[in-house]
Amino acid sequence: MALSSALFAGSSGLGALGDTMQIIGDNIANVNTIGFKSSKADFQDLLSQSLSTMNGSTQVGSGSAIGDVSACFEQGSFETTGNATDLAIGGDGFFILREANGTGNYYSRAGNFGFDEDGYMANPDGYIVQGWALDSETGNDVGSITDIHLNSFTSSPKESTEIQIIANLDSEGVDNSLEADSTATDLAGIWDGTADPPMMDGAYEYQTTIEVYDSLGSAHDITIYFDKTTTDSQYEYVITCNPSEDNRAGLVDTNAGLLGKGTISFEPASGVIIGITMTQIDGNGDATDMSTDPTSDNYGLTNGIFTFNADFLGGAGSEMSVALDFGSTYSQSSGGSWVNDALSTTQFAVDSNTTYKTSDGYAAGELQDINVDEEGIITGTYSNGQVIPLYRVALAGFQNEDGLVKEGGNLFSATLASGGAITNKPGTNGLGSIASGSLEQSNVDIADEFVRMIITQRGYQANSKIITTVDTMLSELMNLKR
């Protein structure tokens, strides 16, 4: 009985150590596998048998077996790839992937992703990366976790609703860039939409042009002419567009392109704005004074800024309302006065010039580049200069990572032992941050694996020696009958 038990004990050791060598071999084979997590065999003894001795009953073991194969989730080193859609997790967590033709989720540390021909962000095997869609204006998450899918590679145009022009208007009333100083007393009266140019030379002291965009994304020039009035520290201005692009209803040819007029008053000592007026001019030439009653709630203002109307497309609903910001806003809470921004239009004794100008509209654009930040936010850079948030990559954590099951292809699946996936944004709730342009390498330590291999080999040799020794003893036992 004892000899046969010794044989089985040695045999169990050979089996356990053989499986251990398979685990070591798997680790070494995956030394270059992206996101691979090495495994380690944990041994346990088999059920012991009772043995009678002079001092009573005692126990003798029956050998060994692999009690568990545990994964080591220690983070691997990062390799820089330069590809923006290659992602690595710095810290805990797993990427969430969905099989293209299935509904179940899988989890992975391998972030070698790219966009397929249908616009899905996926791994090389076609498993689709999961995340949240983002509001293009606010960047906030929209809805629940879904496929990361770019179904459009263009950025829609945005109609201009506000332009800002910050200028200095020469307090001396002379623009040295012009051949002659202004002699006009009413710029709007000088404008003639049938003439070329519609504003005659020398009728103004300074002009500046800015582009606005209609709802289809076409660009149009808005030109503002400035001229010093006979009133000290005051400039008049007119707002114009190209007469050939003016499609307002009931348009009179001579008024084509003339959109509005007004004045800017400055404090004589400091040269800062103390008052602005505006009159809208429609296609018939009818004028609507937007500033007749500054105490009224409908002072013709949008957020404390006057607006003018333009129509470049024609037809119902195509008229645009554009706010014109000179760097000063009207505030009722400040006693009904104009409050200047840190950067505003001034009247100093230097040549008239434009300090800053911008428009909030833009044309349609084509996707040129994709970027992912440490919070997992995927942004698209478009040819129209827009940087638009598209998606946020989702991460999952588990109460017991050792309970995950390897599915091959760098994938894990959840089990009862692991618990359900706890999903959240990168960098929150204990989850790691995202490193774009990098991949996490295998965490296999070759030196450790070689040491384990040597120990396993010696153990295997020792167990095989048990079997050969017991075989010799059995032979001696069989020879007793001779």
C-alpha positions in Angstrom: 0.0 0.0 0.0 2.8 2.4 1.0 4.8 1.9 -2.2 1.9 2.3 -4.5 0.9 5.5 -2.6 4.4 6.8 -3.1 4.1 6.1 -6.8 0.9 8.1 -7.0 2.4 10.9 -4.9 5.3 11.1 -7.3 3.0 10.9 -10.3 0.8 13.8 -8.9 4.0 15.9 -8.5 4.9 15.2 -12.1 1.4 16.2 -13.3 1.4 19.4 -11.3 4.9 20.4 -12.2 4.2 19.6 -15.9 1.2 22.0 -15.8 3.4 24.6 -14.1 5.8 24.3 -16.9 2.9 24.9 -19.3 2.1 28.1 -17.4 5.7 29.3 -17.5 5.9 28.5 -21.2 2.7 30.5 -21.8 4.1 33.5 -19.9 7.4 33.4 -21.9 5.5 32.9 -25.2 3.5 36.1 -24.5 6.5 38.2 -23.4 5.7 40.6 -26.3 1.9 40.4 -26.2 0.3 43.8 -25.7 -1.4 44.1 -22.3 -0.7 40.5 -21.4 -0.9 39.6 -17.7 1.3 36.7 -16.5 0.0 33.8 -14.5 1.4 31.9 -11.6 0.6 28.4 -10.3 -0.3 28.0 -6.6 0.2 24.4 -5.2 -1.7 22.6 -2.6 -1.3 19.2 -1.0 -3.8 16.4 -1.7 -6.0 14.7 0.9 -3.8 12.9 3.5 -4.2 9.3 4.4 -4.3 7.8 7.9 -1.3 5.7 9.0 -1.0 3.6 12.2 2.1 4.2 14.3 3.4 3.1 17.7 1.9 6.3 19.0 -1.4 6.0 17.3 -2.9 7.2 14.0 -1.1 9.9 12.0 -1.4 11.4 8.5 0.6 11.0 5.4 0.1 13.1 2.3 -1.0 11.8 -1.1 1.0 14.2 -3.2 0.3 17.7 -4.7 -1.9 19.4 -7.2 -2.3 22.9 -8.6 -4.8 24.6 -6.4 -5.1 27.8 -8.4 -3.6 29.7 -11.3 -3.6 33.4 -10.4 -3.0 36.2 -12.8 -0.6 39.0 -11.9 -2.2 42.4 -12.8 0.8 44.4 -12.1 1.1 47.2 -14.7 3.4 46.6 -17.6 5.8 49.2 -19.0 4.6 51.7 -21.7 5.8 51.8 -25.3 5.4 55.0 -27.2 3.9 54.4 -30.7 2.9 57.9 -31.8 -0.5 56.6 -32.9 -3.2 58.7 -31.2 -5.7 55.8 -31.0 -3.2 53.5 -29.3 -4.2 53.8 -25.6 -2.7 52.6 -22.4 -4.2 52.7 -18.9 -2.0 54.2 -16.2 -3.4 52.5 -13.1 -6.3 50.2 -12.5 -9.1 49.4 -14.9 -9.9 47.7 -18.2 -11.1 48.9 -21.6 -14.7 47.7 -22.4 -15.1 46.0 -25.7 -18.2 44.6 -27.5 -18.2 41.8 -30.0 -19.3 43.2 -33.3 -22.2 40.7 -33.7 -22.9 40.2 -30.1 -24.2 42.0 -27.0 -21.8 40.8 -24.3 -18.9 42.9 -23.1 -15.3 41.9 -22.8 -12.5 43.6 -21.0 -8.9 44.2 -22.0 -5.7 46.0 -21.1 -4.6 46.0 -24.7 -5.3 49.4 -26.2 -4.1 48.8 -29.8 -7.2 50.4 -31.3 -8.1 52.1 -34.6 -11.1 53.1 -36.7 -12.4 50.5 -39.1 -14.0 51.1 -42.5 -17.4 51.7 -40.9 -16.0 54.3 -38.5 -16.0 52.1 -35.4 -13.2 52.3 -32.9 -12.1 48.7 -32.6 -9.2 46.3 -31.8 -7.5 44.2 -34.5 -10.1 41.5 -34.0 -13.0 43.8 -34.6 -14.2 44.2 -31.0 -15.7 47.6 -30.6 -14.5 50.0 -27.9 -17.2 51.4 -25.6 -17.6 54.9 -24.3 -19.9 57.9 -23.9 -21.0 60.2 -26.7 -20.2 63.8 -25.9 -22.2 67.0 -26.6 -20.2 68.9 -29.2 -20.9 72.2 -27.6 -20.5 71.5 -23.9 -18.4 68.4 -23.9 -20.7 66.7 -21.4 -21.6 63.0 -21.5 -24.7 62.1 -23.4 -26.7 59.0 -22.5 -25.3 55.6 -21.5 -22.3 53.7 -22.7 -22.3 52.9 -26.4 -20.1 52.0 -29.4 -17.5 54.6 -30.2 -18.6 55.3 -33.8 -17.7 58.2 -36.1 -20.6 58.2 -38.5 -19.6 61.5 -40.0 -16.2 62.8 -40.8 -17.3 66.4 -41.4 -17.9 69.3 -39.0 -21.2 71.0 -39.8 -21.0 74.8 -40.5 -22.1 77.3 -37.8 -23.9 80.5 -38.6 -22.3 83.6 -37.2 -24.2 85.1 -34.3 -21.5 87.5 -32.9 -18.5 89.4 -34.2 -16.0 91.2 -32.0 -13.9 94.1 -33.3 -11.4 95.8 -31.0 -9.8 98.9 -32.6 -8.1 102.1 -31.8 -9.6 105.1 -33.6 -7.1 108.0 -33.9 -8.1 110.8 -31.5 -6.6 113.3 -34.0 -9.1 112.3 -36.6 -6.4 111.6 -39.2 -5.6 108.2 -40.7 -2.1 108.5 -42.3 -2.8 105.4 -44.5 -5.4 107.3 -46.5 -4.6 109.9 -49.2 -7.0 112.4 -47.7 -8.8 112.9 -44.4 -12.5 112.4 -44.2 -14.9 115.1 -45.2 -18.2 113.2 -44.8 -20.7 114.1 -42.1 -23.0 111.0 -42.6 -21.3 107.8 -43.8 -24.6 106.1 -44.4 -25.7 108.9 -46.8 -22.5 108.4 -48.8 -23.1 104.7 -49.4 -24.3 103.7 -52.8 -24.8 100.0 -53.5 -24.8 100.6 -57.2 -21.4 102.2 -57.3 -17.9 100.6 -57.4 -16.7 101.1 -54.8 -20.0 101.7 -52.9 -18.2 103.9 -50.4 -16.2 106.6 -52.1 -12.5 107.1 -51.4 -11.7 109.7 -48.7 -15.2 109.6 -47.2 -14.0 107.7 -44.1 -10.9 107.7 -41.9 -10.6 103.9 -41.2 -12.2 100.6 -42.2 -11.8 97.0 -41.1 -13.2 93.8 -42.5 -14.2 90.5 -40.8 -15.7 87.3 -42.2 -19.1 86.0 -41.1 -20.7 82.7 -42.1 -24.2 81.9 -43.2 -26.1 78.7 -42.2 -24.6 76.8 -45.1 -21.0 77.8 -44.2 -20.3 80.3 -46.9 -18.1 83.2 -45.9 -19.1 86.8 -46.4 -17.2 90.0 -45.7 -18.6 92.5 -43.2 -16.8 95.8 -43.5 -17.2 98.6 -40.9 -16.2 102.1 -41.9 -15.3 104.7 -39.2 -15.2 108.4 -39.4 -14.7 111.1 -36.8 -17.7 113.3 -36.3 -17.8 117.0 -35.5 -18.6 116.1 -31.9 -15.4 115.9 -29.8 -14.4 112.3 -28.9 -17.0 110.7 -31.1 -16.8 108.4 -34.2 -19.6 107.3 -36.4 -19.6 103.9 -38.1 -21.5 102.0 -40.8 -21.9 98.3 -41.1 -21.8 97.0 -44.7 -21.5 93.8 -46.8 -20.8 93.2 -50.5 -23.9 94.6 -52.3 -24.0 91.6 -54.7 -24.4 89.3 -51.7 -27.2 91.2 -50.0 -30.5 89.2 -50.4 -32.7 91.1 -48.0 -36.4 91.3 -48.9 -37.6 94.4 -50.7 -34.0 95.5 -51.4 -33.5 98.9 -53.0 -30.4 98.8 -55.2 -28.8 101.9 -53.6 -29.2 100.4 -50.1 -27.7 97.1 -51.1 -25.0 96.1 -48.6 -25.9 98.9 -46.0 -26.9 97.0 -42.8 -26.6 99.6 -40.0 -25.0 102.6 -38.6 -24.2 104.2 -35.2 -21.8 106.2 -33.1 -19.1 105.4 -30.5 -18.5 108.1 -27.8 -15.3 108.2 -25.8 -14.3 109.8 -22.6 -12.0 112.7 -23.7 -9.4 112.3 -21.0 -9.0 108.5 -21.0 -10.1 107.6 -24.5 -12.4 104.7 -23.4 -15.9 104.0 -24.5 -18.7 105.8 -22.6 -21.5 105.2 -25.1 -22.6 103.4 -28.2 -25.6 103.8 -30.5 -26.9 101.7 -33.4 -29.5 102.0 -36.0 -30.5 99.0 -38.1 -31.2 99.7 -41.8 -33.4 97.3 -43.8 -33.4 96.6 -47.5 -35.9 99.5 -48.2 -33.6 101.9 -46.4 -35.9 102.2 -43.4 -34.0 102.8 -40.2 -34.8 101.4 -36.7 -33.0 103.2 -33.9 -32.0 100.4 -31.4 -30.8 102.8 -28.8 -33.7 105.4 -28.4 -34.5 104.2 -24.8 -31.5 102.8 -23.0 -33.6 102.1 -19.9 -36.0 99.8 -21.8 -35.6 96.0 -21.4 -35.7 95.7 -25.2 -32.8 98.1 -25.8 -32.0 96.2 -29.0 -29.3 94.4 -27.2 -28.2 90.8 -27.0 -26.3 90.3 -23.7 -25.7 94.0 -23.6 -24.5 94.2 -27.3 -26.3 95.8 -30.3 -27.2 93.5 -33.2 -27.7 94.1 -36.9 -29.4 91.9 -39.5 -28.1 90.4 -42.7 -29.5 88.0 -45.3 -27.1 86.3 -47.7 -29.2 83.4 -48.8 -32.7 84.9 -49.3 -35.9 83.1 -48.6 -37.9 82.4 -45.5 -36.0 82.2 -42.2 -32.6 82.9 -43.8 -32.1 86.3 -42.1 -29.2 86.4 -39.7 -29.0 88.5 -36.5 -25.4 89.3 -35.6 -24.2 91.0 -32.4 -21.4 93.6 -32.9 -19.1 93.8 -29.9 -16.7 96.7 -29.6 -15.4 95.4 -26.3 -18.1 97.3 -24.2 -21.5 96.1 -22.9 -24.5 98.0 -21.7 -25.3 97.1 -18.1 -28.5 98.0 -16.2 -27.0 96.7 -13.0 -24.1 99.2 -13.3 -26.5 102.2 -13.4 -27.4 101.9 -17.0 -23.8 102.5 -18.2 -21.4 101.0 -20.7 -18.9 98.6 -19.0 -15.6 98.2 -20.9 -13.9 94.8 -21.1 -10.1 94.4 -20.4 -9.7 94.6 -24.2 -12.0 97.2 -25.8 -12.1 99.8 -28.5 -10.3 103.0 -27.7 -9.5 106.5 -29.0 -5.9 107.3 -28.4 -3.5 109.6 -30.3 -2.0 106.9 -32.5 -2.9 105.8 -36.0 -6.2 103.9 -36.3 -5.7 100.2 -36.3 -7.4 96.9 -35.5 -6.2 95.2 -32.4 -8.3 92.1 -32.4 -11.2 90.7 -34.4 -13.0 87.4 -34.3 -16.3 85.7 -35.4 -18.0 82.8 -33.8 -19.1 81.2 -37.1 -17.3 78.8 -39.3 -17.5 76.8 -42.5 -17.9 73.1 -42.9 -14.7 71.2 -42.2 -13.2 67.8 -42.9 -11.8 65.6 -40.1 -8.0 65.9 -40.1 -6.8 64.4 -36.8 -8.0 62.5 -33.7 -6.6 63.1 -30.2 -7.3 61.4 -26.9 -6.5 63.1 -23.5 -5.8 61.6 -20.1 -9.5 61.7 -19.2 -10.3 59.5 -22.3 -11.9 62.4 -24.2 -11.6 61.8 -28.0 -11.6 65.1 -29.9 -11.6 65.7 -33.6 -9.6 68.5 -35.3 -11.2 69.7 -38.5 -10.0 71.7 -41.4 -12.2 74.6 -40.4 -10.1 75.0 -37.2 -12.7 73.5 -34.9 -11.7 71.1 -32.2 -14.8 69.1 -31.3 -15.3 66.6 -28.4 -16.7 63.4 -29.8 -16.6 60.5 -27.3 -15.1 59.6 -23.9 -13.5 56.2 -23.5 -15.1 54.1 -20.7 -13.2 52.0 -18.2 -14.3 49.2 -16.0 -13.0 48.0 -12.6 -13.8 44.8 -10.6 -13.9 43.9 -7.0 -11.9 40.7 -7.7 -9.7 40.9 -10.7 -8.4 37.3 -10.1 -12.0 36.1 -10.8 -11.8 37.2 -14.4 -11.5 34.5 -17.1 -9.1 34.8 -20.0 -10.9 34.4 -23.3 -7.8 34.7 -25.6 -7.1 37.6 -27.9 -6.1 39.7 -24.9 -9.7 39.6 -23.6 -11.2 38.8 -20.2 -14.8 38.1 -19.3 -16.5 38.7 -16.0 -17.6 35.9 -13.7 -19.5 35.5 -10.4 -16.1 35.4 -8.7 -15.0 38.7 -10.3 -18.3 40.5 -9.7 -19.9 42.8 -12.1 -18.0 45.5 -14.0 -18.0 48.9 -12.3 -17.8 51.4 -15.1 -16.7 55.0 -14.8 -14.7 57.8 -16.4 -10.9 57.4 -16.6 -9.2 59.0 -13.5 -12.3 58.6 -11.3 -13.4 56.1 -8.7 -10.0 54.5 -8.5 -9.6 54.0 -12.2 -6.4 54.9 -14.0 -5.9 57.7 -16.6 -5.4 57.3 -20.3 -2.1 57.6 -22.1 -2.6 58.3 -25.8 0.0 57.2 -28.3 1.3 54.4 -26.0 0.7 50.7 -25.5 1.0 48.7 -22.3 3.5 45.9 -22.7 3.4 42.4 -21.3 4.2 42.3 -17.5 6.1 39.0 -17.9 9.5 39.2 -16.1 11.8 36.9 -18.1 14.3 36.6 -15.2 11.6 35.4 -12.8 10.2 33.0 -15.4 13.7 31.4 -15.9 14.1 31.0 -12.1 10.7 29.3 -11.9 11.6 27.2 -14.9 14.7 25.9 -13.1 12.9 25.2 -9.9 10.1 23.5 -11.8 12.6 21.4 -13.7 14.4 20.3 -10.5 11.2 19.5 -8.9 10.1 17.4 -11.9 13.4 15.5 -11.8 13.0 14.9 -8.1 9.5 13.5 -8.6 10.6 11.3 -11.4 13.3 10.0 -9.1 10.6 9.0 -6.6 8.9 6.9 -9.3 12.2 5.2 -10.5 13.2 4.5 -6.9 9.8 3.0 -6.0 10.0 0.9 -9.1 13.3 -0.5 -8.0 11.9 -1.2 -4.5 8.9 -3.0 -6.1 11.3 -5.1 -8.2 13.1 -6.1 -5.0 9.8 -7.0 -3.5 8.9 -9.2 -6.5 12.3 -10.9 -6.3 11.6 -12.1 -2.7 9.7 -15.1 -4.1 12.9 -16.5 -5.6 
